[in-house]
């Protein structure tokens, strides 16, 4: 069941694109690039959550995902350029009007992912769970203000 939900959540952006979402017409396609970078983050992060939710913790697999997340964590941020606030963005205007707060949220996410990797290296599930939740909370906090 969870696999079906995951597949559906990954396919949904493609389906929405087919339903007439505006194309990214910017020459450098920063919106498309940051979406792809966030998708890479999601693909690394979600398997960890599934492992923890399903109580099927595999320390080695979790560490591999944490390493992928660490490698991907910087990907989206360089694509939030001043000229990238146009459809089909899901970013709110606050990304640019509240840039200092956006940077604070970004730094929180980066720090949390570093701590998650550290916890994953310990291979101790008791350390991993709160570190995973901290990354999840950092994502949620930023999305609350800065994502449509």
Residue, then its C-alpha position, 0 to 999 in steps of 0.5 A: x500500500x505504501x509503495x502505491x502511495x509513494x508511486x502516486x506521490x511521485x507521479x502526481x507532479x507529472x500528471x499535473x504538468x500534463x493538465x496544463x501547468x505553465x511551462x518553465x520558459x526561462x532560458x536557464x529553467x531555474x524553477x525546473x532545476x530547483x524542483x528536480x533538486x527537491x525531488x532528489x532530496x525527497x527520493x533520499x529522505x522518504x525511504x528513511x521515513x518509511x523505514x521508521x514508520x514501518x518499524x523496519x529500521x535497517x541501519x546500513x540502508x538508512x545510512x545510505x539514504x542519509x548520505x544521499x540526502x547529505x549529497x543532495x541538500x545544497x541542490x535547490x538553493x542556488x536556483x532561488x534567483x531573483x528572476x525565478x519567481x514566475x509560474x510554475x513556481x510553488x514558492x511564495x513571494x515571501x522567499x524574496x520579500x523575507x529573504x533573511x527568514x528564508x535563509x534562516x530556514x535553509x540553514x536550519x534544514x542544512x544543519x538538521x541534515x548534517x545531524x541526521x547523517x551523524x546519527x545515521x553513522x551511529x547506527x543507533x535507531x534511538x538517535x536516528x528517530x529524533x534526527x529524522x524528525x528534526x529534518x522533517x520539521x525543518x522541511x515543514x516549517x519552511x513549506x508553511x511560509x515559503x511554499x504555495 
